[in-house]
Amino acid sequence: MRYTLSVSTTQRQQLVDITHELRSLVAEHGRDCELCAVYVQGATAAIMIQENWDPNITTDVLECLSELVVPGKWLHDKVDGNADAHIKAGLIGPSEIIPLENGKLMLSEWQNVFVCDFNGPRRSRNVIVTLI
C-alpha cells in the first residue's frame, strides 16, 4: 500500500516533523503490515529520525550541517547556487524504514520522523509512504 503526504516549508533549511501524520496513516491502513518505508522526492530533501522533545535539536542539526557543508563554495553553485542543499540531502539520505507492530510505528519515546528541506521554501515536498 502506497500513500503520498505533502509537506510544505517556509524557510530555506527546515526540518518538519511528520510523525503524527505517519502514525495516523499506519493506524488507519497498516494493521497487518510490518514495515513503513518513508521516502522523500527531491534531490535537496531528506528523511531523518531524530529527537523532537527539545526544539533546539532541529536548530542544532541545521547549524551542524551548515558548518560541515558551507554554502557558496562548491562547483555546482555556479549552476544554481544550491550545492550545499544537494550535499546535505545526500549525507542524510532520502529514506528511512521503520518497523511496525500492531498498527504502530516502533519508534522509541524520543524518536520522531522529519522531512529535511535544504532548498526551501517549498509549497509541496512529496513524501511517499509504503506500508509492507
N, C-alpha and C positions, 0 to 999 in steps of 0.2 A: 504494500500500500504506500502510495507516494502522495505527499501534500506539499504545498508551497506556502511559505509565510513571506509576507512583505514587511521589510524593516526600513524605516526612514531614519536619516541622521540630520543633525543641524550644525555640525562642526566638521572641520577638515579631518580631524582624527577623533574618533569616538568609539567607545565600547558600549553596546546596547545589550542589556540583559534580556534574553528571550526564554528564560527558564519557565516562567509562568505559562507562556504560550505552548511550550513543548509539553509541560505537564498536562495541560488541558487536552492537547491533541492525543497524547498517549492514553490518558484516562478514557477518552471517548472511543478511540479506534485501536488501541494496542493491547487489549486484554490478553489476546492469545499470542502476542509477539514476544520475542526475547531480546531484540536489538533495536536501537533507534540510531540511525545514521543521519547526521546533520551536516549539510554541505552548503556553502555559500557560493553563489555565482559571482564572478568578477575577479580580475587579476590583482586588484588592490584591496581585497577584503579577506577576512579570515574568520575562523571559529576558534574560540578559546574557552576552556573550562578554568574557572578562577573563583576566588572568594568574592562575595559581594556584600558581606556584612559591614565591612569598613569601606565607606565611599572613597577613601584615599587610595585604595588598591588600584582602581582603574586609572587614576591620575598617575600613580607611581609606574604602572605598566607603560603608559604612553610616554612618560618622561624618560624611562629607561630605554625604550626603543628609539626615541629621538636622539638620545646620546649615543647609542650604538650605531644608528643609521642616520647620519647627519644629512639634512635636506640640502639640495643645491650643488652637490659636488660630484655627481655621477654622470656618465656619458649619456644616459637616457634622458637626463634633464634637458638636453639640447632639443629633444623631440617634443616633449610636452610637460616638462617640469614636475613629474611625479615619480621619479625613480625611487625615492625613499619609500613611497607607498607600496610599490611593487616588491621591494626587498623585504619590508616589514611583513607583508602578507605571505611571502614565501617562507620567512622564518617561522611564523606561527602556523601556517597551513590552513587549507580551505575546509577541513572537515574534522569531525570527532564521531566516535561510535560509543554509545552509552548502553550498557546492559539494562534490560527491563526485567521486572519481577511483579507479577500480579497487576499489570497495568500501571506500574510506577517506574519512573527513572531511578536507577540505583546510584544516584549522586549522594555523596556524603553530606552531612549537615551544612558544611561550609562551601560546597561547590555549587556554582551556577554556570550557565552556558551563555556566552556572549558572542554577538556578531561584532567583529572589529572592522570598522571602516577607516581606512587610512587615506582615502581620497574623496572626502565628502565636501560639503553636504550632499546628500542624495535623497530624492523623493522616494526611491524604492531600491532596496537590495533584495534579491530573491534568495530565500533560504529553502533548500529542498530537504524535506524530512522524509526518510524512508523507514517504514516500520517493517521489520523482518521477523 
